[in-house]
């Protein structure tokens, strides 16, 4: 009896020792597996940093492996479904360039996201670490390299991608998404908001933040005395169509235009003043000098100015307006009632806006001063992928060339001197317009006959379409370091 | 013929068995104790290694200079645990963006050196 008791006690003791050791070993393997899985995920994210196409169907990248320098175990990660099946591991997905969600391993991978799953095996224990990284659009409604000051009546918010601006109702501020303000300036007045300032997102400053409490509200966090954030730096001269070797660049001789509608590349050497508003019809205006626009800018296009830019007035909101204004000097916008600007605003120096609503993003490497401004960040406005319009030149007897575009079935005819365009013209109206323009440009003696213009227009309408030209691309987010753009939206570990 | 009591041989065998079991028990008991203590120390070392890794990960990437260094030792339950940290670059990758961290926890028990290491690669992306 005594022996039996003692034997049982012996086995119990041995069992306790073994199970304790087994538990410790398993726990160690689990923790080691987590570290290995995280490591291989870090390796994959570094591959994505250097090449955003890494892991896409065109560039699967094989199997990434991490083995510790000391100790057992390894972790694997792959974007290749076949290799994933061969190694019996989950398959990661790179949808950074995607516009729509795609199916991933056990979940849907949203657009502009990457789903990384590291799978580690240590001592017979398997551990997965899964992360979902998203590359959101440019995160700031206003970003200033210098100080940011609002003298009052400021509203900052955001709307989701694809929102029709014509349906925007600012009476319901609470429906706006977060819009963030950034000032990199150090010191005591880095970010100053006057009375009646409503910001739905965060305030981030390199120095101190001062908010006048009268009627003001900050929906997000106030982050002060933080390290500066890298801001996009756009080199205006790199967008010079001549320097880029673009064809079909119209050189503007006049220093003043009235109500022009610009199509394709237009370049002005020297200062330029535009009256009665600027319309951009997939147009790119490059001004090597200062630019002043009275009447606002609307349509779809880009404006590059090496000097200072002054924009007086604004346009009404339209669903298809998207203008990028990139200025190497100061930018000043003076609006009025119902003045709007849709698109991105960039200044290499200081920015000042008064009584205007900006639907887009604003970046100034200098200081920013706002007076009665509404800024609604719209993701689609932080990136411009513009295919510049093209005009054919109507070859007429006598050598006069008139820019014409066949929009099937109508025509657009442009004045080669003033760049004023008339679109939606019928065949007959186009003939008359061309004849009138030839008379204005080259004199009455050079005017071709109606039949000659008719024949030239028919030939143009039947000509093959012009070869597409390289787009003009501007993406504020692209100028931020990859690691600053990526946000981890999901981090999960699991033991399959 | 009826038997009364144990024979001398039976007594000897019984005592031998009992002695054997007692010897086993006497051996197992300290061995189990040693095993449990060893496990406890490894758990302690794991906890130290993981918390050290987390501390390092919490630092800015720039603050994690490449190279080896020794962190202050930690004493737990009368044992001193030394912590060595190595930040290293990874072959073929830019160390500005991806680095390896290795934490070694070293202690001595019963006159023998004990060691536990934990390795983690960290990237600037998504931190």
Interface residues (C-beta under 8 A of the other chain):
Chain A: X2 X3 X6 X7 X9 X10 X13 X14 X16 X17 X18 X20 X21 X23 X24 X27 X28 X31 X32 X35 X36 X38 X39 X40 X42 X43 X45 X46 X48 X49 X50 X66 X68 X69 X70 X71 X131 X133 X482 X483 X486 X487 X488
Chain B: X17 X18 X21 X22 X24 X25 X28 X29 X31 X32 X35 X36 X38 X39 X42 X43 X46 X50 X53 X90 X93 X94 X97 X98 X100 X102 X116 X117 X118 X119 X120 X121 X122 X123 X124 X125 X126 X127
